């Protein structure tokens, strides 16, 4: 362990003392504008390093609330841990899938601050949480205690590649996908540990889930695995490769918080002329390659064979896509579109685009919308021709 890492670990452990917890309580509701004055006052009675650690932890808890909700106020974090931790509803969904498979003891490898371990334990599983970072392990242990789950979580500081998973009937691997100093890693073999190692581990336990980047190419998915893409409130959060049970289909898209899940096989869909309705599939559906399945569910077709917009003649609500009622379709022409919006006094303009070079921000600036009416403009291609479709969310 480097001297810097040891200093960070000592500062964190000081927060777990009675004095540290008192400081955390004192700065819990501190406004950023009051930090300097509060730090100056608190340093009269407390070590400066401890004051800095408490204020830093308070800021991290504020950031973590978006992922962990009210529990963040009781938990502990590192800067990297907040950024890399799984959003709690997503972790809970994955833990539920492990539990549904009958898993009783799971190894959480590359556990970080313990967010996934907490979800697994809350689902009733026993967890072996492993990470090579002493600081991350200390934080994970503190979080298990803070949420009353310490009796179900054993934290071990070790290299995951050297961890014996005997006695575990499940494993979850969340490899590092960022380079030292910043920047994402897109090659699965450049993960730490690499995807090939994680796939090898999956063959040694009855059930395994390997977290990968949402942009993982389909050709990189090993045979026999189910690839699941998960979105939360419309934003794709992760992709997971599941092993250990014959999948109903090789691809799955799951939408949270509703828990809607669909399976299928990536396949092309037929294209045709625009209908009365346009469906914008959820990002998880698009990543999973299941747009054709959505088109089938709504008795629709694609606007263009290479673009994930579905059109249909009748409204068939589905949780897997957002429906819009289309009022007009026109070949894209900036002057004509500007005149169209001006005539209808459209000032509240939402611009969406796929397969189109111009950005929504650039188009809004050039269109200069004004007026009380609202509309949504889709810029895309229909039969390979640049096209604008104007509509509104379907009732």
Protein Blocks (a to p, Z undefined) as FASTA:
>chain_A
ZZklmmmmmmmmmmmpmklmmmmmmmmmgcfklmmmmmmmmmmmgcfklmmmmmmmmmmm
mmmmmmnmmmlmmmccdfklmmmpccfklmmmmmmmmmmnopabdcdehklnolmmmmmm
mnopacddddfblklmmmmmmmmmmnopmmmpccddddfklpcfehiabdcddddfbdeh
iacdfblklpccdfklmmmmmmmpfbdcddddfklcfklpcghiacddddeehiafbdcd
dehiacfbfbdcdddfklpacdddddddddddddfbdcdddfklmmnopmmmmmmmnopa
dfbfkbccdcdfbdcddfkbccdddfbdcdddfklmmmmmmmnopabdcdddehiabdfk
lmmmmnopadjbdcddddddeehiacdddddddZZ
